[in-house]
Amino acid sequence: MYQMTEEEFEQAVEEAIDGIPEQFLAALENVAITVQDEPDDYQLEALDDPELPGTAQDDELLGLYDGVPLTERSEFDDCDMPDVITIFQGPHERCFPVRRDMVDQIGRTVVHEVGHYFGLDDEQLHAMGY
C-alpha cells in the first residue's frame, strides 16, 4: 500500500481542482472541498443512501458530495451553509497501491463529486469515466 503524507494528498487534491475547466470552477458557488483521513459513520451511510452521492471503490468511500445539486434547488434553498465535497485519503491509499494510480483516481474522484454538485448522477458520471 502506497501512503502519502497529508501534504502530498492535499496537493494532489489541489492539482485535481486546478485541472477542472475554468467555466465549471467559476460556476461553483458556496462549495467547500475538504480532505479527511477516513469517513465517519454519517459519511459511510452514503454507500447505501442515494441521497448522499459519493464515489466508492471496493466498498471504500473515496469521496462524498453533501449538499443540494444545482438541478434540485429552488428559490427557497438559499442557505449560508456551503455544500461540502470531502475526499478521503485512507480509502484511496488502500485501493490504489501505486502512486500514479492513486493520483489519477484522486482527480477522477474530485471531478465525480463536482459532477454531483451540477446534478449528474452516478450512472452518468460512470458513463463519462468518473
Secondary structure per residue as TSV (DSSP state, phi and psi in degrees):
chain	resnum	aa	ss	phi	psi
A	1	M	-	360.0	127.1
A	2	Y	-	-85.4	132.3
A	3	Q	-	-118.7	136.5
A	4	M	-	-102.6	154.3
A	5	T	-	-71.3	163.1
A	6	E	H	-57.1	-40.5
A	7	E	H	-65.7	-41.4
A	8	E	H	-62.4	-43.4
A	9	F	H	-64.9	-46.3
A	10	E	H	-60.6	-37.9
A	11	Q	H	-64.0	-41.3
A	12	A	H	-63.1	-38.5
A	13	V	H	-66.5	-44.0
A	14	E	H	-59.1	-43.2
A	15	E	H	-63.8	-37.3
A	16	A	H	-64.7	-41.9
A	17	I	H	-63.6	-43.6
A	18	D	H	-62.5	-24.4
A	19	G	T	-81.6	-8.0
A	20	I	S	-74.9	133.3
A	21	P	-	-55.2	142.8
A	22	E	H	-54.3	-38.8
A	23	Q	H	-63.4	-29.5
A	24	F	H	-80.1	-41.4
A	25	L	H	-60.6	-40.3
A	26	A	H	-65.3	-27.9
A	27	A	H	-84.0	-11.3
A	28	L	-	-74.3	118.3
A	29	E	-	-124.6	130.0
A	30	N	S	57.4	49.1
A	31	V	E	-123.6	126.4
A	32	A	E	-101.1	129.4
A	33	I	E	-109.0	118.3
A	34	T	E	-122.0	162.6
A	35	V	E	-118.4	137.8
A	36	Q	E	-139.5	147.0
A	37	D	S	-65.6	-52.4
A	38	E	S	-137.8	150.3
A	39	P	-	-71.4	146.7
A	40	D	-	-88.9	-179.0
A	41	D	H	-59.6	-42.8
A	42	Y	H	-60.2	-45.3
A	43	Q	H	-68.1	-34.4
A	44	L	H	-65.5	-23.9
A	45	E	G	-61.2	-20.4
A	46	A	G	-60.7	-26.5
A	47	L	G	-63.0	-25.6
A	48	D	T	-115.5	-3.4
A	49	D	-	-116.8	110.1
A	50	P	T	-64.9	-14.8
A	51	E	T	-77.0	-14.2
A	52	L	S	-117.8	82.4
A	53	P	-	-72.3	130.4
A	54	G	E	-143.1	176.2
A	55	T	E	-104.5	124.6
A	56	A	E	-123.4	149.9
A	57	Q	E	-145.8	124.2
A	58	D	T	50.9	45.1
A	59	D	T	60.2	23.7
A	60	E	E	-111.2	135.2
A	61	L	E	-88.6	112.9
A	62	L	E	-87.8	-34.1
A	63	G	E	-158.5	162.5
A	64	L	E	-148.8	134.0
A	65	Y	E	-103.5	123.6
A	66	D	E	-123.1	101.8
A	67	G	S	174.1	-167.7
A	68	V	-	-108.6	115.9
A	69	P	-	-58.5	150.6
A	70	L	G	-54.8	-36.0
A	71	T	G	-71.5	-11.7
A	72	E	G	-112.5	3.9
A	73	R	-	-83.2	151.2
A	74	S	-	-124.1	177.8
A	75	E	G	-63.4	-17.2
A	76	F	G	-89.8	-4.0
A	77	D	G	-88.7	12.8
A	78	D	-	-71.6	108.7
A	79	C	-	-134.0	146.5
A	80	D	S	-78.3	-19.3
A	81	M	S	-74.4	132.2
A	82	P	-	-76.8	154.3
A	83	D	E	-68.5	153.6
A	84	V	E	-128.3	129.1
A	85	I	E	-110.2	124.7
A	86	T	E	-118.1	131.4
A	87	I	E	-110.9	127.5
A	88	F	E	-101.4	125.5
A	89	Q	H	-74.0	-51.3
A	90	G	H	-54.7	-49.6
A	91	P	H	-61.5	-37.0
A	92	H	H	-61.9	-43.0
A	93	E	H	-64.8	-38.9
A	94	R	H	-71.1	-33.3
A	95	C	H	-88.4	-21.9
A	96	F	-	-130.7	92.7
A	97	P	-	-75.0	-9.2
A	98	V	S	-108.9	131.4
A	99	R	H	-53.9	-48.3
A	100	R	H	-57.5	-44.0
A	101	D	H	-64.4	-39.7
A	102	M	H	-64.8	-45.6
A	103	V	H	-62.8	-42.2
A	104	D	H	-59.7	-43.2
A	105	Q	H	-69.2	-35.7
A	106	I	H	-57.9	-43.7
A	107	G	H	-60.9	-44.5
A	108	R	H	-65.7	-38.2
A	109	T	H	-64.9	-44.8
A	110	V	H	-59.8	-47.8
A	111	V	H	-63.7	-39.8
A	112	H	H	-57.8	-49.5
A	113	E	H	-68.4	-37.7
A	114	V	H	-63.1	-36.4
A	115	G	H	-59.3	-38.9
A	116	H	H	-62.3	-38.1
A	117	Y	H	-57.1	-39.3
A	118	F	T	-83.4	1.5
A	119	G	T	97.8	6.9
A	120	L	-	-79.5	139.9
A	121	D	-	-94.4	173.6
A	122	D	H	-57.8	-41.5
A	123	E	H	-60.5	-46.3
A	124	Q	H	-63.6	-44.0
A	125	L	H	-65.7	-39.6
A	126	H	H	-66.0	-38.3
A	127	A	H	-62.9	-28.0
A	128	M	T	-89.9	1.1
A	129	G	T	93.5	12.0
A	130	Y	-	-117.4	360.0
